[in-house]
Each structure stands twice: as structure tokens, then as C-alpha cells.
């Protein structure tokens, strides 16, 4: 089985859809319930606060993940047990056996609250030659459930509120 990991527009849109839909719904509800903008209303300040706490961190993480993995193509070949990393015209080849450790970084935010940042996660692979590789959720569908079984390596799990790469 060969899996090619790269950032796609479809994955990006799937991650950005939630914060964008939340913004649209919040604005519509606000305009319908409250009517014209009234800065003295208690609800008036609720939406900018929500935007600052939920949407802005998600967009910040999204941009950071795109910048970190932009142009990178990682090919995982389970049969050959090889990892081919193509980035900016350079190509590196590693074996699954070269992985010394694997770290899983995810949001520790309670999943019941459904914060937008909670969907962002990444794996950091450490190789025996000292190289590292960050694979974000924007590169692989359901990275949490697919990467570890594919590599045959268990990850050390790290949780934070905002998961910076």
C-alpha cells in the first residue's frame, strides 16, 4: 500500500468549513435576534469574543500548518517500508526502521465543547540520523487513526490547548 501525503484544497476546506460556518451562523443569528448593531447590548460583545477565542486561533493554526508543509509531498510505502520526502526539489528517503520515536500533538480541549482548534493535530517523526518530519492533519485524511497503524509505531501523545508546529 502506497499513500501520498500532501496538502490538498479539499482537506483545507474541510478544516476551514467549521469556523467559516460558525461565523456565518453567528452573524445571521445576531442580525435576526438583535437587529441593527447596538454596541450597548450585552450580546454585541459576545460575537467578537467568540471570534477571538474560537475562529482566530483556528485560522492561525491553519496558516501555520500550510506554511510548514507547503510544497511537501511525503510518500509512505508500506510494502517497502519506506518514506520518501520531496520538498523544494530535494528528495530524502528513510526507512520505517529509521524512526526512533513518534510524537502525536493534539488539542487537549474537551471534545464536547467543539472548539475549532480541536481538529488540528500533527505527528512528529524522529529519525536515527537526527532528521525530523512533521506531518499535519492537512496532509492525510484522519491522520490520528491512519498513520500509526501504517508505520507500525506507537506515538507518545502530547496535548495542549493550541497545537503549534
Beta strands, then each sheet from edge to edge (+ up, - down):
strand 1: 2-5
strand 2: 73-77
strand 3: 82-87
strand 4: 90-95
strand 5: 99-107
strand 6: 121-127
strand 7: 132-136
strand 8: 156-160
sheet 1: 1+ 2- 3+ 4-
sheet 2: 7+ 6- 5+ 8+
end
